[in-house]
């Protein structure tokens, strides 16, 4: 009987994929923290980190402790992304427009 070449089994493939995702996540997180203290936080990078954490948290074969940690961190990073997003300028309210004496966009005389 001739030996068949060893083909990676499904669990090894999953384990390798998980390891690659975790390594990528650690790499992204290290870049995020390596910023100069004068640099503003990078919302795009934080968003990518959040997506990686969420993807890991959804993997059913991942260790339950690691999956729960990723879920918690995903929520934290989502908050950081939300806090870092630019806010639209505040529109004047109805009462404020009336008090200024004109319609929105009309210049005061």
N, C-alpha and C positions, 0 to 999 in steps of 0.2 A: 504494500500500500504506500502510495506516494504522499508525502506531507504537502498539504495545501499552504500557500503563503498566508501569514497571519494578516487578516483584514481587521481594521478597527471595528470593535463591536459598538453597538448603539450607545451604551452607557459611557464608553470612553469618548465617543464623539461629543456627547452632551457635556461631559466633564471638561473636555478641551474647550468647547464653546463658552462654557461658564467661566473658565479660567481666563480666556481671552477678554471677555466682557469685564471681568473684575480688574484685570491688568489695565485695560483701557480706561476704566473709571478712575483708578488710582493715578494714572498718568494725567488725566484731565484735572483731577483735584489738585495734584501737585503744581500744575501750571496756574491754576486759579490762586493758590496761596503764595506763589512765587512773585506776585506783582510787587512793584515798588509801593511803598506806603503812601506815596502821593497819587498813585493811579486810582482811578475810580473802578469799582467792581465791574467786571465784564458780564453783562446780562446774558449775552449769547452763550458764553462758556458755562455760566451757571445753568442755563436752560438745557444745554447738552448733558451736563452732569445730572440734572433732574431726570431727563429722559432715560439715561443709562440706569439710574437707580430704580426707576419705575419698571423698566424692562426686567431687571434682575429680580425685583419683588414679585413679578408675575410668573417666574419659572417654577413650576411645581416640583421639579426634582432637586431644587436647591435646598440646602440645609435649612430647616425651619428657623433657626436662630439668625442665620445670615439673611434669610428672606424678610423676617420681621424687622431687622435692623435697616435693610434697604427701604422698606415701607416707611419707617419713621424718618429716615434721612430724606426720602423723596418729598415728604410733606415739608420738611424744614427748607430744602432747596427751592421748593415751589414758592414758599413765602419770600425767600430771598429774591427770586426772579420777579415776583409781584412787586416787591418793594423797590426794585431797581428799574422798573419800567417807567418811561417818561409819562407824566400825567398831562392830560389835555388842559389847556388854560381854562380857568373857571369862567363861566358865562355869567354876566350880571343877571340877577333875578328880576322878576316882573316889577316888584316894588322899587328896586333900585333904578330901573329904566324910567319909571314914572317920576321918581324924585329928581332925576336928571333933566326931566322936562322934554323928552323926545323919544323918538323911536330908536331902536338899536341901529347903529350905523350913521345916524344923523349927528353931525358935529354941532356942539353947543355954540351959540352966537356970542 
